[in-house]
Amino acid sequence: MTEQSVSHGLFELPLRVYIEDTDAGGIVFHAKYLHYMERARTEWVRSHGIGLRDGLAENISYVVQKLNIHYAAAARLDDEVVVTAEPVGHGRVWMDFRQRVIDRNDGRLYAEATIRVACIALDSGRPRRLPDSLAALLESSVG
């Protein structure tokens, strides 16, 4: 279940729900959806050849600045899900994503979110411009 779907826009990352993701009743803990979405955004960047480790070496990091999430249904232990990441906007120091967690088999929606990620300087925590490679990717993905 590691086969990813890659395009400039919508990215899909298949995952399975493990026991570590759930509460005592086998239901996915609400914060785990954010972990899934973080992975999908990271893999979207990586799938386009942009290395996050290189960014760290250049004093670059990324933080979630704004988050709006809707939980529609509960995913459960052993469910196969698909987590999407789709860039929908960007500025000089930020990028917006629309993300969903859906059932891989029937497409049922578990959670959806809009997330703004800001680029910061590691040493100061202050906003900084997106790297040129990432800005160009966003420009070609979002327009």
Secondary structure by P-SEA (a helix, b strand, c coil): cccccccccbbbbbbbbcccccccccccccaaaaaaaaaaaaaaaaaacccaaaaaaacbbbbbcbbbbbbcccccccbbbbbbbbbccccccbbbbbbbbbccccccccccbbbbbbbbcccccccccccaaaaaaaaaacc
